[in-house]
Amino acid sequence: MTDEDITVAGSPSIASVKGTVREKRRLETRAAVLKAAAVLFSEAGFRGVAVDDIAKAAGVRKNNLLYHFSSKEELWKETVDLVFGQADEFFATVRSQKYENAWEGFEAFLRSYFEACRRFPAYILMPMIEGVSESWRTDYIAERHLSRHVKSFDTYVRSLVAQGVLPPVEPLHLQNILTGGAQLFLATPPLWRKATDTDTQDPAFVETYAQSLLGLIKAACPTA
């Protein structure tokens, strides 16, 4: 009989405890690697980052990293899925709330998008970096994530236009107006800080920016 065969009534076996510890370590290692990868891929893009760089930033050995992620390509894809998943989860929380009317819901939607961009920089930076030129990475982001976001926003905006909540507007145009400005502010804060002495990642700034856009949109609505 081995130690792993001995159990105390009502207590987990040594083997199960060891298994739980291993699983915890596995998850912690993966989380550390993905966190480091999100930062580095956001700063230098896929081509500008080596697996060694990510392993060093995560505090793990390269061989250990490659045990959890078979290649840099796989790690990049899982990083993209993670950052979009974080944003999706945040959006779902906001949308699950009850609002007095459709306009209030739209306000919450807009603010939640800006806040997601502020909280999860990789959510905007990775698509911006990889979207400059055609590649398998462009295809992956577009087909797996961006296309469904565009379709969802299109359906939502058309519904609000039909209700008279929003002025007649092409959904894709509105999406570009809303996301483009926010992404520029939140993706390049050092540039804006040096040019205007403004911290564009400050929650107070993000709120005033959102309020300005909401005011313009509401003013353009014939039923406002």
C-alpha positions in Angstrom: 0.0 0.0 0.0 1.3 3.5 -0.9 0.6 6.8 0.7 -1.7 7.6 -2.2 -3.9 4.6 -1.2 -4.4 5.9 2.3 -7.4 8.2 3.0 -9.0 9.5 6.0 -12.8 9.3 6.2 -14.3 12.4 4.7 -10.9 13.7 3.5 -9.6 13.7 -0.1 -6.8 11.3 -0.9 -3.2 12.4 -1.2 -3.4 11.7 -4.9 -6.4 14.0 -5.4 -4.7 16.7 -3.3 -1.6 16.4 -5.4 -3.8 16.6 -8.5 -5.5 19.7 -7.3 -2.2 21.4 -6.6 -0.9 20.5 -10.0 -4.0 21.8 -11.7 -3.7 25.0 -9.7 -0.1 25.5 -10.8 -1.0 24.7 -14.4 -3.8 27.3 -14.4 -1.5 29.8 -12.7 1.3 29.3 -15.2 -1.1 29.6 -18.2 -2.6 32.8 -16.7 0.8 34.3 -16.2 1.9 33.5 -19.7 -1.3 34.8 -21.3 -1.1 38.0 -19.2 2.5 38.6 -20.4 1.6 37.7 -24.0 -1.3 40.2 -24.0 1.0 43.0 -23.0 3.9 42.1 -25.4 1.7 41.3 -28.4 -0.1 44.6 -27.8 3.2 46.5 -27.8 5.1 44.9 -30.7 2.7 42.6 -32.5 3.1 38.9 -33.3 6.3 39.4 -35.4 7.9 41.6 -32.9 7.7 39.2 -30.0 9.7 36.1 -29.4 8.6 33.1 -27.2 11.7 33.8 -25.1 10.4 37.3 -24.4 7.1 36.1 -23.2 8.6 33.4 -21.0 10.9 35.9 -19.4 8.0 38.4 -18.8 5.9 35.6 -17.3 8.6 34.3 -15.1 8.6 30.8 -16.5 11.0 28.7 -18.5 10.6 28.5 -22.3 10.2 24.8 -22.2 7.5 25.1 -19.6 5.7 27.7 -21.7 5.8 25.4 -24.7 4.4 22.6 -22.6 1.3 24.6 -22.1 1.2 26.3 -25.6 2.6 24.2 -28.4 3.7 27.2 -30.5 3.7 31.0 -30.6 0.8 30.9 -33.1 -1.3 28.9 -30.6 -0.4 31.3 -27.8 -1.3 34.3 -29.9 -4.7 32.8 -30.8 -5.4 32.0 -27.1 -4.4 35.5 -26.1 -6.8 37.0 -28.6 -9.6 34.7 -27.4 -8.8 35.7 -23.8 -8.9 39.5 -24.3 -12.1 39.3 -26.4 -13.6 37.0 -23.9 -12.9 39.5 -21.1 -14.6 42.2 -23.0 -17.5 40.0 -23.9 -18.0 39.0 -20.3 -17.9 42.7 -19.3 -20.5 43.6 -21.9 -22.8 40.8 -20.9 -22.7 42.0 -17.3 -23.8 45.5 -18.4 -26.5 44.3 -20.8 -28.0 42.1 -18.1 -29.0 45.1 -16.2 -32.5 46.6 -16.3 -32.9 50.0 -17.9 -35.9 52.4 -17.9 -35.9 52.9 -21.6 -34.0 52.1 -24.8 -32.0 55.3 -24.8 -30.7 54.6 -21.3 -29.7 51.2 -22.4 -27.8 52.7 -25.4 -26.0 55.1 -23.0 -24.9 52.1 -20.8 -23.8 50.2 -24.0 -21.6 53.1 -25.2 -20.0 53.6 -21.8 -19.4 49.9 -21.4 -17.6 49.8 -24.7 -15.3 52.6 -23.7 -14.7 51.2 -20.3 -13.9 47.8 -21.8 -11.3 49.4 -24.0 -9.8 51.2 -21.0 -9.7 48.1 -18.8 -8.5 45.7 -21.5 -6.0 47.6 -23.7 -5.1 44.4 -25.7 -8.7 44.3 -26.8 -8.1 47.3 -29.1 -4.3 47.2 -29.5 -3.9 43.7 -30.9 -6.5 44.2 -33.7 -5.1 47.6 -34.5 -1.5 46.2 -34.8 -2.5 43.1 -36.8 -5.2 44.8 -38.9 -2.7 47.0 -40.7 -1.8 44.3 -43.3 -3.3 41.0 -44.6 -2.3 37.9 -42.6 -3.6 34.8 -41.0 -3.9 36.9 -37.8 -6.1 39.4 -39.5 -8.3 36.6 -40.7 -8.5 35.1 -37.3 -9.6 38.2 -35.5 -12.0 39.2 -38.2 -13.7 35.8 -38.6 -13.7 34.7 -35.0 -14.5 37.9 -33.2 -14.9 41.2 -35.1 -17.5 39.9 -37.5 -19.9 38.9 -34.8 -19.4 42.2 -33.0 -20.2 44.0 -36.2 -23.3 41.9 -36.8 -24.5 42.3 -33.2 -24.1 46.1 -33.4 -25.8 46.3 -36.8 -28.9 44.5 -35.4 -28.9 46.6 -32.3 -28.6 50.0 -34.1 -31.2 49.1 -36.7 -33.6 48.3 -33.9 -33.0 51.6 -32.2 -33.3 53.5 -35.4 -36.7 51.8 -36.1 -37.8 52.9 -32.6 -36.7 56.5 -33.2 -34.2 56.2 -30.4 -31.3 56.9 -32.8 -31.3 59.1 -35.9 -31.2 57.4 -39.3 -27.6 56.2 -39.6 -25.7 53.4 -41.2 -24.7 51.1 -38.4 -21.2 50.5 -39.7 -20.6 54.2 -40.0 -21.8 54.8 -36.4 -19.7 51.9 -35.2 -16.6 53.5 -36.8 -17.4 56.9 -35.3 -17.8 55.5 -31.8 -15.0 53.0 -31.7 -12.5 54.9 -33.8 -12.3 57.9 -31.5 -12.2 55.8 -28.4 -9.6 53.5 -29.7 -7.4 56.4 -30.8 -7.6 58.0 -27.4 -7.1 54.8 -25.4 -4.5 53.2 -27.7 -2.2 56.2 -27.9 -2.3 57.9 -24.4 1.4 59.0 -24.4 0.9 60.9 -27.7 -2.2 62.8 -26.4 -0.6 63.4 -23.1 2.4 65.1 -24.7 0.3 67.0 -27.2 -2.5 68.2 -24.9 -1.3 67.4 -21.4 -4.4 65.2 -21.0 -4.6 61.7 -19.7 -7.0 60.1 -22.2 -7.1 56.9 -20.0 -8.4 58.8 -17.0 -11.9 57.5 -16.2 -13.1 61.1 -15.9 -11.9 61.9 -19.4 -13.5 58.8 -20.8 -16.8 59.7 -19.2 -16.8 63.3 -20.6 -15.9 61.9 -24.0 -18.8 59.5 -23.9 -21.1 62.2 -22.7 -20.1 64.5 -25.6 -20.8 61.8 -28.2 -24.1 60.9 -26.6 -25.1 64.6 -26.6 -24.3 64.8 -30.3 -26.2 61.7 -31.2 -29.3 62.6 -29.1 -29.3 66.1 -30.7 -29.4 64.5 -34.1 -32.4 62.3 -33.3 -35.7 63.8 -34.6 -37.6 62.4 -31.6 -35.2 63.6 -28.9 
